[in-house]
Amino acid sequence: MPGDPPRPGPRGRRPRRDRGAAAHGERPRARGAPSGGPAPGAPTASDLVLLAEAAYLTGHEEQAVDAWERAHVALCAEGATGPAVRCAFWLGLTLARYGHHERAGGWFGRAARLLEAAGGDPVERGYLLVPAGLQAMGAGDHTAARDRFTEAGRVADRFGDPDLVALSRLGQGQALIGSGETARGLALLDEAMVGVTAGEVSPIAAGLVYCAVIIACRDVFDVHRAAEWTAALSRWCADQPDLKPYRGQCLVHRSEIMQLRGDWADALAEARQACAHLATPSGDPAVGMAHYQRAELLRLRGAFADAEAAYREADRWGHPAQPGLALLRLAQGRPDDALTAIRRVAAETEDDQVRRSRVLAAYAEIALAAGDPGAARTAADALARVAAALTSPYLRAVAAGADGAVLLAEGRPQAAWEALRRAWSAWQQLAAPYEAARVRLLMAQAGAALGDHDTAALELDAARAVFSHLGAAPDLAAADRLARGTGAAPDRGADRLPGGLTPREAEVLRLVAAGATNREIAAALVISEKTVARHLSNMFAKLDVPSRTAATAYAYEHGLAPPPRG
C-alpha cells in the first residue's frame, strides 16, 4: 500500500554472511537497496538497518542504538515512513529494556507523530500498540493491556506480519496471566513460541518472545513448559552460533532450568556468562539476579567462600541475597543466624507469592535445623496454601517435601513417608534429580524410623549417587553422616576399599570425580586445603595415578563414583 514499503530486516533467518559483515563494521549487501543515493562506500539507510540488527543480535546494543538512530534519520529523509517507524519501535524497546524509559518514550512518541502525519492505516500502527500495552501492564491495568494487544493482533492478522503476530499473542498471554487467567495466558504464549520455532519470526522478535515466555513460566512455576521451550529454541539457535537472542533476566532463568535438570556445570557457566554480559556496557538491572544464581550453584557445590562473595555482589546490584544467604549460614553450621535472617525475610514477603514460596521452603528447612519445629510447621502450612493457590506441580513438590520433613521431625514417620513419596514422584516427573535426591535422603530417615532398614539403605544409596554425580559436596557429606548414624556403609565397605584407601581418602576421591576443586573439597569436608592436598598426594601414590583425571577414571572403574552420564 502507498507509504508502506517492504519491511526492512529479516522475517526468518538472515544469511549469516550479512550478519557477520555488519557486526564487524563492514558495509553489508542490503537486499532491495536503491542503486542511486549516497556516494560509493557511504552506508545507505538499508545498510544501517542491517547494521543495527546485526549489532543487536551479536550482543552490541549500544552500536545497535546508534545505527537505528542513523537509519531512522536516513529513512525519514527518503520519505520511507513505515521503515522509519519500525526503527523507532526497536529503538524504544531496546532503550526501555535498559531502563532508559524517557528516551524510549520519546522515540515511541516520534513514531506516533510520523504515522499521524503520513495518514492511512499501515501495519506499523499495530507495532505502536505494543508499547502502549506494555505501559498499561506495567501500571497493573491488565484489561487495558489485553485490549491493546488484541487490537495489535487484529492488525497483524490483517497484514500477515509474523513478528507482530508473535508479539501481540505474547502480550495477550502476559495480560491474561496477570489477571489470573493463567491457563488461557499460557496457551497464547505457546502460540507465540510456535511462530518462533517454525522460523516465521525474525531473530530479534524471537529473542524477545522467548525471554518473556521463560519469565512468565518462572513466575507461575511452570518449569516443565519453560524447559520444553528452552530445548526447542536451543535447537533453533544451534544453526546460528553468532546470535545472542537472550537478554536480561532470561539469561539467568536459562541457568536455573539447567540447574533443575541436573546440568550444574552448564548452569554455572551460563550464570557466569550472564554476570559478564549483563555487567556491560552500563549494567543491566538483572545483573544482581545473575550473581545470586551463581551464588546458589556455588553454595550447593560447597564453595562457601565464593558463594558468600557472590551473594554480596548480588546485594550490591540491588538483588536480595536471601533466602540463599540464610541457607549458606545453615550450611556453615550457624543455624541461629540463619533462622534470625529467614524469619525477618518471611515477614517482608507477604505480598509477593513468587518470592514468598522460596522463602517459606527455606524457612521450614532452617527452622527444623535450628530446633524450632513449630516455626517449621507454620512455614510448611503456609507454603502448602501458596502451592494450592497457584496449582503448580513444582510448588506442590516443594510443599510436599517440606511437609514430609516437618512430619518426620514431629515423630510421624508413616505420614512423613507418604508426603515424601508424593514429593519424590513429582520431582521425578519434573526431571529434577537433585531435588528428588534430597527427598530420598529424608525418605531414608523415615524408612529407618519405621524399622525398614533395607529400604532406608536403598534410598540413601540412591541419594548419595546423585549427590556424587552432581558434585553436591555438602549433601554428600550429610548423606555420609546419615549413613554412619543408621548403620549403612557410607563408603561402600570402608574395610574393603580398593587400593588401600582410607575412608577419608575415598571421600576426597568421590569429590574429585564429581569435579570439585580443592577449595570445594575442603569446605565440604571441613578440613583445610593443605589437608586436601596431602590426601590427594597419598591417594595418587596408593593408586599409582599421575593426575586427577586418572584418579577419576579409577573411581569410576572401581565403583567409588557413579559413571558419568552419556
C-alpha positions as CSV (number, residue, x, y, z in Angstrom):
1,M,0.0,0.0,0.0
2,P,1.2,3.6,-0.5
3,G,3.6,4.8,2.1
4,D,4.2,1.3,3.3
5,P,7.3,-0.1,1.5
6,P,8.6,-3.6,2.2
7,R,9.7,-4.1,5.8
8,P,13.4,-3.9,6.3
9,G,15.1,-6.7,8.1
10,P,14.6,-10.4,8.2
11,R,11.3,-12.3,8.5
12,G,13.1,-15.5,9.3
13,R,16.8,-16.4,9.3
14,R,19.2,-13.9,7.9
15,P,22.1,-15.2,5.8
16,R,25.0,-15.5,8.3
17,R,27.4,-13.6,6.0
18,D,25.4,-10.4,6.1
19,R,25.1,-10.6,9.9
20,G,28.8,-11.2,10.4
21,A,29.8,-8.4,8.0
22,A,27.6,-5.9,9.7
23,A,28.7,-6.9,13.1
24,H,32.3,-6.2,12.2
25,G,31.6,-2.8,10.8
26,E,31.6,-3.8,7.1
27,R,29.0,-2.5,4.7
28,P,26.6,-5.3,4.2
29,R,25.0,-6.0,0.9
30,A,21.4,-5.0,1.7
31,R,18.6,-6.7,-0.2
32,G,16.5,-4.2,-2.0
33,A,18.9,-1.3,-1.5
34,P,18.4,1.5,-4.1
35,S,21.0,1.7,-6.8
36,G,21.3,5.5,-6.5
37,G,21.6,7.7,-3.4
38,P,24.7,8.1,-1.3
39,A,28.2,8.1,-2.7
40,P,30.0,4.7,-3.0
41,G,31.2,3.5,0.4
42,A,28.7,5.5,2.4
43,P,26.1,3.4,4.2
44,T,22.5,3.5,2.9
45,A,19.5,3.5,5.1
46,S,19.0,-0.2,4.4
47,D,22.7,-0.8,5.3
48,L,22.2,1.0,8.6
49,V,19.1,-1.1,9.4
50,L,21.1,-4.3,8.7
51,L,24.0,-3.0,10.8
52,A,21.6,-2.2,13.7
53,E,20.0,-5.7,13.6
54,A,23.4,-7.4,13.4
55,A,24.8,-5.4,16.3
56,Y,21.8,-6.2,18.4
57,L,21.8,-9.9,17.6
58,T,25.5,-10.3,18.4
59,G,25.2,-8.5,21.7
60,H,26.4,-5.0,20.9
61,E,23.3,-3.0,22.0
62,E,25.0,0.5,22.0
63,Q,26.1,0.0,18.4
64,A,22.6,-1.1,17.6
65,V,21.0,2.0,19.1
66,D,23.4,4.3,17.2
67,A,22.8,2.5,13.9
68,W,19.0,2.5,14.4
69,E,19.1,6.3,15.1
70,R,21.1,7.0,12.0
71,A,18.8,4.6,9.9
72,H,15.7,6.4,11.2
73,V,17.0,9.8,10.1
74,A,18.0,8.5,6.7
75,L,14.7,6.8,6.2
76,C,12.8,9.9,7.1
77,A,14.8,11.8,4.6
78,E,13.8,9.3,1.9
79,G,10.2,9.6,2.9
80,A,10.1,5.9,3.9
81,T,7.7,6.4,6.9
82,G,7.0,2.7,7.6
83,P,10.6,1.6,8.0
84,A,11.4,4.8,9.9
85,V,8.7,4.0,12.4
86,R,10.0,0.4,12.8
87,C,13.5,1.7,13.6
88,A,11.9,4.0,16.2
89,F,9.9,1.0,17.6
90,W,13.0,-1.2,18.0
91,L,15.0,1.7,19.4
92,G,12.3,2.3,22.0
93,L,12.1,-1.3,23.1
94,T,15.9,-1.6,23.4
95,L,16.2,1.6,25.4
96,A,13.3,0.6,27.7
97,R,14.9,-2.7,28.5
98,Y,18.0,-0.9,29.8
99,G,15.9,1.5,31.9
100,H,16.1,4.5,29.6
101,H,12.3,5.0,29.7
102,E,12.3,8.7,28.9
103,R,14.3,8.2,25.7
104,A,12.2,5.2,24.8
105,G,9.0,7.3,25.3
106,G,10.5,10.0,23.1
107,W,11.1,7.5,20.2
108,F,7.6,6.0,20.6
109,G,6.1,9.5,20.5
110,R,8.1,10.5,17.4
111,A,6.9,7.3,15.7
112,A,3.3,8.0,16.5
113,R,3.5,11.6,15.1
114,L,5.1,10.3,11.9
115,L,2.3,7.8,11.4
116,E,-0.3,10.5,12.1
117,A,1.3,12.9,9.6
118,A,1.5,10.2,6.9
119,G,-2.1,9.1,7.3
120,G,-3.6,5.8,6.2
121,D,-3.7,2.6,8.2
122,P,-0.3,0.9,7.9
123,V,0.8,-2.2,9.8
124,E,3.2,-0.1,11.9
125,R,0.1,1.2,13.7
126,G,-0.1,-2.2,15.2
127,Y,3.5,-2.1,16.3
128,L,2.9,1.0,18.3
129,L,0.1,-0.7,20.2
130,V,2.8,-3.0,21.7
131,P,4.5,-0.3,23.9
132,A,1.0,1.0,24.9
133,G,0.1,-2.4,26.0
134,L,3.3,-2.8,28.0
135,Q,2.7,0.6,29.7
136,A,-0.7,-0.5,30.7
137,M,0.6,-3.8,32.0
138,G,3.3,-2.1,34.0
139,A,0.6,0.1,35.6
140,G,-1.3,-3.0,36.6
141,D,-4.2,-2.5,34.2
142,H,-4.3,-5.9,32.6
143,T,-7.6,-5.3,31.0
144,A,-6.4,-2.3,29.1
145,A,-3.2,-4.1,28.2
146,R,-5.1,-7.1,26.8
147,D,-7.3,-4.7,24.7
148,R,-4.1,-3.0,23.2
149,F,-2.5,-6.4,22.4
150,T,-5.7,-7.8,21.0
151,E,-6.0,-4.8,18.6
152,A,-2.4,-5.3,17.7
153,G,-3.2,-8.9,16.9
154,R,-6.0,-7.9,14.6
155,V,-3.7,-5.6,12.7
156,A,-1.0,-8.3,12.5
157,D,-3.5,-10.8,11.1
158,R,-4.8,-8.4,8.5
159,F,-1.3,-7.7,7.2
160,G,0.1,-11.2,7.7
161,D,3.0,-9.8,9.8
162,P,4.6,-12.7,11.7
163,D,6.6,-10.6,14.1
164,L,3.6,-8.6,15.1
165,V,1.5,-11.7,15.4
166,A,4.0,-13.2,17.9
167,L,4.4,-10.0,19.9
168,S,0.6,-9.5,20.1
169,R,0.0,-13.1,21.2
170,L,2.8,-12.8,23.8
171,G,1.3,-9.6,25.2
172,Q,-2.2,-11.0,25.3
173,G,-0.9,-14.1,27.2
174,Q,1.0,-12.0,29.7
175,A,-2.0,-9.8,30.4
176,L,-4.2,-12.9,30.9
177,I,-1.7,-14.4,33.3
178,G,-1.5,-11.1,35.2
179,S,-5.3,-11.0,35.6
180,G,-5.3,-14.6,36.9
181,E,-6.3,-16.5,33.7
182,T,-3.2,-18.5,33.7
183,A,-4.2,-21.4,31.5
184,R,-5.5,-19.2,28.7
185,G,-2.5,-17.0,29.0
186,L,0.0,-19.8,28.8
187,A,-1.8,-21.2,25.7
188,L,-1.3,-17.9,23.9
189,L,2.4,-17.9,25.0
190,D,2.7,-21.4,23.4
191,E,1.1,-20.0,20.2
192,A,3.7,-17.2,20.1
193,M,6.6,-19.6,20.6
194,V,5.3,-21.9,17.8
195,G,5.9,-19.0,15.4
196,V,9.4,-18.7,16.7
197,T,10.4,-22.3,16.4
198,A,8.7,-22.6,13.0
199,G,11.1,-20.0,11.6
200,E,8.4,-17.4,10.8
201,V,9.6,-14.8,13.3
202,S,12.7,-12.6,12.9
203,P,15.6,-13.3,15.3
204,I,15.2,-10.1,17.3
205,A,11.5,-10.7,17.9
206,A,12.3,-14.4,18.6
207,G,14.6,-13.5,21.4
208,L,12.1,-11.1,22.9
209,V,9.3,-13.7,22.8
210,Y,11.3,-16.5,24.2
211,C,12.7,-14.4,27.1
212,A,9.3,-13.2,28.0
213,V,7.8,-16.7,27.9
214,I,10.6,-18.0,30.2
215,I,10.0,-15.2,32.7
216,A,6.2,-15.8,32.7
217,C,6.7,-19.6,33.2
218,R,9.1,-18.9,36.1
219,D,6.6,-16.5,37.7
220,V,3.9,-19.2,37.7
221,F,6.4,-22.0,38.4
222,D,5.7,-23.9,35.2
223,V,9.2,-25.3,34.9
224,H,8.2,-28.1,32.5
225,R,6.9,-25.6,29.9
226,A,10.0,-23.4,30.4
227,A,12.3,-26.4,29.9
228,E,10.4,-27.6,26.8
229,W,10.6,-24.2,25.1
230,T,14.2,-23.8,26.1
231,A,15.2,-27.0,24.4
232,A,13.2,-26.1,21.3
233,L,14.8,-22.7,21.0
234,S,18.3,-24.1,21.7
235,R,17.9,-26.3,18.7
236,W,16.7,-23.3,16.7
237,C,19.8,-21.3,17.7
238,A,22.3,-24.2,17.0
239,D,22.3,-23.2,13.3
240,Q,23.0,-19.6,14.1
241,P,26.0,-19.7,16.5
242,D,26.8,-15.9,16.3
243,L,23.4,-14.9,17.6
244,K,22.8,-13.8,21.2
245,P,19.0,-13.7,21.3
246,Y,18.7,-14.0,25.1
247,R,18.6,-10.8,27.1
248,G,18.3,-9.6,30.7
249,Q,17.0,-12.0,33.3
250,C,16.2,-14.5,30.6
251,L,19.9,-15.4,30.7
252,V,19.6,-16.2,34.4
253,H,16.4,-18.3,34.0
254,R,18.2,-20.5,31.4
255,S,20.8,-21.2,34.1
256,E,18.0,-22.1,36.6
257,I,16.5,-24.5,34.1
258,M,19.8,-26.2,33.6
259,Q,20.3,-26.4,37.3
260,L,16.9,-28.0,37.8
261,R,17.7,-30.6,35.1
262,G,21.0,-31.5,36.9
263,D,23.3,-29.9,34.4
264,W,25.2,-28.0,37.1
265,A,28.4,-27.4,35.1
266,D,26.5,-25.8,32.2
267,A,24.2,-23.9,34.6
268,L,27.3,-22.4,36.4
269,A,28.9,-21.5,33.0
270,E,25.6,-19.8,31.9
271,A,25.4,-17.9,35.2
272,R,28.9,-16.7,34.8
273,Q,28.3,-15.7,31.2
274,A,25.2,-13.8,32.4
275,C,27.2,-11.9,35.0
276,A,29.8,-10.9,32.4
277,H,27.2,-10.0,29.7
278,L,24.8,-8.1,31.9
279,A,27.5,-6.0,33.6
280,T,28.4,-4.3,30.3
281,P,28.3,-1.7,29.0
282,S,26.3,0.2,31.6
283,G,24.8,-2.6,33.6
284,D,21.6,-4.4,33.2
285,P,19.1,-4.5,36.1
286,A,19.2,-8.3,36.0
287,V,22.9,-8.5,36.8
288,G,22.2,-8.9,40.5
289,M,19.9,-11.8,39.7
290,A,22.8,-13.4,37.8
291,H,25.2,-13.1,40.7
292,Y,22.5,-14.6,43.0
293,Q,22.1,-17.6,40.7
294,R,25.9,-18.1,40.6
295,A,26.0,-17.9,44.4
296,E,23.3,-20.6,44.7
297,L,25.2,-23.0,42.5
298,L,28.4,-22.4,44.4
299,R,26.7,-23.0,47.7
300,L,25.2,-26.3,46.5
301,R,28.7,-27.4,45.4
302,G,30.2,-26.5,48.8
303,A,32.3,-23.4,47.6
304,F,31.1,-21.4,50.6
305,A,33.5,-18.5,50.5
306,D,32.9,-17.9,46.8
307,A,29.2,-18.3,47.3
308,E,29.2,-15.6,50.1
309,A,31.1,-13.2,47.8
310,A,28.6,-13.8,45.0
311,Y,25.6,-13.2,47.4
312,R,27.2,-9.9,48.5
313,E,27.7,-8.9,44.8
314,A,24.1,-9.7,44.2
315,D,23.1,-7.4,47.0
316,R,25.4,-4.7,45.7
317,W,23.5,-4.7,42.5
318,G,20.2,-4.5,44.3
319,H,19.1,-8.1,44.3
320,P,18.0,-9.6,47.6
321,A,20.7,-12.0,49.0
322,Q,18.0,-14.0,50.8
323,P,17.0,-16.8,51.2
324,G,20.3,-18.1,49.8
325,L,22.5,-16.3,52.3
326,A,20.5,-17.8,55.2
327,L,20.8,-21.3,53.7
328,L,24.6,-20.6,53.4
329,R,24.7,-19.8,57.1
330,L,22.9,-23.1,57.8
331,A,25.4,-25.0,55.7
332,Q,28.2,-23.2,57.6
333,G,26.9,-24.6,60.9
334,R,25.2,-21.3,62.0
335,P,21.5,-22.2,62.3
336,D,20.6,-19.5,64.8
337,D,21.9,-16.8,62.5
338,A,20.1,-18.4,59.6
339,L,16.8,-18.5,61.5
340,T,17.0,-14.9,62.5
341,A,17.6,-13.8,58.9
342,I,14.9,-16.0,57.3
343,R,12.3,-15.1,59.9
344,R,12.8,-11.4,59.1
345,V,12.6,-12.0,55.3
346,A,9.5,-14.1,55.6
347,A,7.8,-11.2,57.3
348,E,8.7,-8.9,54.4
349,T,7.3,-11.1,51.6
350,E,3.6,-11.3,52.5
351,D,2.6,-9.7,49.2
352,D,4.9,-11.5,46.8
353,Q,3.8,-15.1,46.3
354,V,6.6,-16.0,43.9
355,R,9.4,-14.9,46.3
356,R,7.5,-15.9,49.4
357,S,7.2,-19.5,48.3
358,R,11.0,-19.7,48.0
359,V,11.4,-18.1,51.4
360,L,8.9,-20.4,53.1
361,A,10.7,-23.5,51.8
362,A,14.0,-22.2,53.2
363,Y,12.2,-21.2,56.4
364,A,10.9,-24.7,57.1
365,E,14.3,-26.3,56.5
366,I,16.2,-23.8,58.6
367,A,13.7,-23.8,61.5
368,L,14.0,-27.6,61.7
369,A,17.8,-27.5,61.8
370,A,17.6,-24.7,64.5
371,G,15.3,-26.9,66.7
372,D,12.1,-24.9,66.2
373,P,9.6,-27.4,64.7
374,G,6.7,-25.1,65.5
375,A,8.0,-22.4,63.2
376,A,8.8,-25.1,60.6
377,R,5.2,-26.3,60.7
378,T,3.9,-22.8,60.3
379,A,6.1,-22.3,57.3
380,A,5.2,-25.6,55.7
381,D,1.5,-25.0,56.1
382,A,1.8,-21.5,54.5
383,L,3.8,-23.0,51.7
384,A,1.0,-25.6,51.1
385,R,-1.5,-22.8,50.8
386,V,0.6,-20.9,48.2
387,A,1.0,-24.1,46.2
388,A,-2.7,-24.8,46.3
389,A,-3.5,-21.3,45.1
390,L,-1.0,-21.4,42.2
391,T,-1.8,-25.0,41.2
392,S,1.8,-25.6,40.2
393,P,3.4,-29.1,40.1
394,Y,6.7,-27.6,41.0
395,L,5.3,-25.9,44.1
396,R,3.3,-28.9,45.1
397,A,6.6,-30.9,45.1
398,V,8.3,-28.3,47.2
399,A,5.3,-28.2,49.6
400,A,5.1,-31.9,49.9
401,G,8.8,-32.2,50.7
402,A,8.6,-29.5,53.4
403,D,5.5,-31.2,54.9
404,G,7.3,-34.6,54.9
405,A,10.4,-33.1,56.7
406,V,8.2,-31.5,59.4
407,L,6.2,-34.7,59.9
408,L,9.4,-36.6,60.3
409,A,10.5,-34.1,63.0
410,E,7.1,-34.4,64.7
411,G,7.6,-38.1,65.1
412,R,5.1,-39.2,62.5
413,P,7.3,-41.3,60.1
414,Q,4.4,-43.0,58.3
415,A,2.7,-39.8,57.4
416,A,6.2,-38.3,56.5
417,W,6.9,-41.3,54.2
418,E,3.6,-40.7,52.3
419,A,4.2,-37.0,51.9
420,L,7.8,-37.6,50.8
421,R,6.8,-40.2,48.3
422,R,4.4,-37.7,46.7
423,A,7.2,-35.1,46.6
424,W,9.7,-37.6,45.1
425,S,7.2,-38.7,42.4
426,A,6.6,-35.0,41.5
427,W,10.3,-34.3,41.2
428,Q,10.8,-37.4,39.0
429,Q,8.1,-36.2,36.7
430,L,9.8,-32.8,36.5
431,A,13.1,-34.5,35.8
432,A,14.8,-32.7,38.8
433,P,17.4,-35.1,40.0
434,Y,18.9,-33.0,42.9
435,E,15.5,-32.2,44.4
436,A,14.5,-35.8,44.1
437,A,17.7,-37.0,45.8
438,R,17.2,-34.6,48.7
439,V,13.7,-36.1,49.2
440,R,15.2,-39.6,49.1
441,L,17.6,-38.6,51.9
442,L,14.5,-37.8,54.0
443,M,12.8,-41.0,52.9
444,A,15.9,-42.9,54.2
445,Q,15.3,-41.4,57.6
446,A,11.6,-42.1,57.5
447,G,12.3,-45.7,56.5
448,A,14.8,-46.2,59.3
449,A,12.3,-44.7,61.8
450,L,9.8,-47.2,60.6
451,G,12.3,-50.1,61.1
452,D,12.5,-50.7,57.3
453,H,16.3,-50.6,57.2
454,D,16.7,-52.2,53.7
455,T,14.5,-49.6,52.1
456,A,16.4,-46.9,54.1
457,A,19.7,-48.2,52.8
458,L,18.4,-48.2,49.2
459,E,17.1,-44.7,49.4
460,L,20.3,-43.5,51.0
461,D,22.5,-45.1,48.3
462,A,20.4,-43.6,45.5
463,A,20.6,-40.2,47.0
464,R,24.3,-40.4,47.5
465,A,24.9,-41.5,43.9
466,V,23.1,-38.4,42.6
467,F,25.0,-36.0,45.0
468,S,28.3,-37.5,44.0
469,H,27.5,-37.2,40.3
470,L,26.4,-33.5,40.6
471,G,29.2,-32.5,42.9
472,A,26.8,-31.6,45.7
473,A,29.6,-31.9,48.3
474,P,27.6,-30.7,51.4
475,D,24.7,-33.0,50.7
476,L,27.1,-35.9,50.1
477,A,28.7,-35.2,53.4
478,A,25.3,-35.1,55.1
479,A,24.4,-38.4,53.4
480,D,27.6,-40.0,54.8
481,R,26.8,-38.7,58.3
482,L,23.3,-40.2,58.0
483,A,24.8,-43.5,56.8
484,R,27.0,-43.7,59.8
485,G,24.1,-42.9,62.1
486,T,21.8,-45.6,60.5
487,G,24.4,-48.2,60.3
488,A,24.6,-48.1,56.5
489,A,28.1,-48.2,54.9
490,P,28.9,-44.7,53.6
491,D,32.0,-45.8,51.7
492,R,30.7,-49.0,50.0
493,G,32.7,-51.1,52.5
494,A,35.3,-49.0,54.1
495,D,37.2,-52.0,55.3
496,R,37.4,-53.3,51.7
497,L,38.2,-50.1,49.8
498,P,40.3,-50.7,46.7
499,G,43.9,-49.6,46.5
500,G,44.2,-49.4,50.3
501,L,42.4,-46.1,50.5
502,T,41.2,-44.8,53.9
503,P,37.6,-43.8,54.2
504,R,38.6,-40.1,54.1
505,E,40.7,-40.6,51.0
506,A,37.7,-42.3,49.4
507,E,35.6,-39.3,50.3
508,V,38.1,-37.0,48.7
509,L,38.3,-39.2,45.6
510,R,34.5,-39.2,45.1
511,L,34.5,-35.4,45.3
512,V,37.4,-35.2,42.8
513,A,35.4,-37.5,40.5
514,A,32.5,-35.1,40.8
515,G,34.7,-32.2,39.6
516,A,35.2,-30.5,42.9
517,T,38.2,-28.2,43.4
518,N,40.5,-28.4,46.4
519,R,38.7,-25.5,47.9
520,E,35.3,-27.1,47.4
521,I,36.5,-30.4,48.9
522,A,37.9,-28.6,51.9
523,A,34.6,-26.7,52.5
524,A,32.6,-29.9,52.1
525,L,34.7,-32.0,54.5
526,V,35.5,-29.1,56.9
527,I,39.3,-29.5,56.5
528,S,42.0,-27.2,55.2
529,E,43.1,-27.1,51.6
530,K,46.5,-28.2,52.8
531,T,45.0,-31.3,54.2
532,V,43.1,-31.9,51.0
533,A,46.4,-31.7,49.1
534,R,48.0,-34.2,51.4
535,H,45.1,-36.6,50.9
536,L,45.4,-36.2,47.2
537,S,49.2,-36.9,47.3
538,N,48.7,-40.0,49.4
539,M,45.9,-41.2,47.1
540,F,47.8,-40.7,43.9
541,A,50.7,-42.7,45.4
542,K,48.5,-45.6,46.6
543,L,46.6,-45.8,43.3
544,D,49.7,-45.2,41.2
545,V,47.9,-42.5,39.1
546,P,49.5,-39.2,37.9
547,S,46.6,-36.8,37.9
548,R,43.0,-36.0,38.9
549,T,41.8,-37.2,35.6
550,A,43.4,-40.6,36.1
551,A,42.1,-40.8,39.7
552,T,38.6,-40.0,38.4
553,A,38.9,-42.9,35.9
554,Y,40.0,-45.2,38.7
555,A,37.0,-44.1,40.8
556,Y,34.6,-45.0,38.0
557,E,36.3,-48.3,37.3
558,H,36.2,-49.5,40.9
559,G,32.7,-48.3,41.9
560,L,33.8,-45.4,44.1
561,A,31.8,-42.9,42.0
562,P,28.8,-43.4,39.7
563,P,29.7,-43.4,36.0
564,P,29.3,-40.1,34.1
565,R,26.1,-39.6,32.1
566,G,26.4,-40.2,28.4
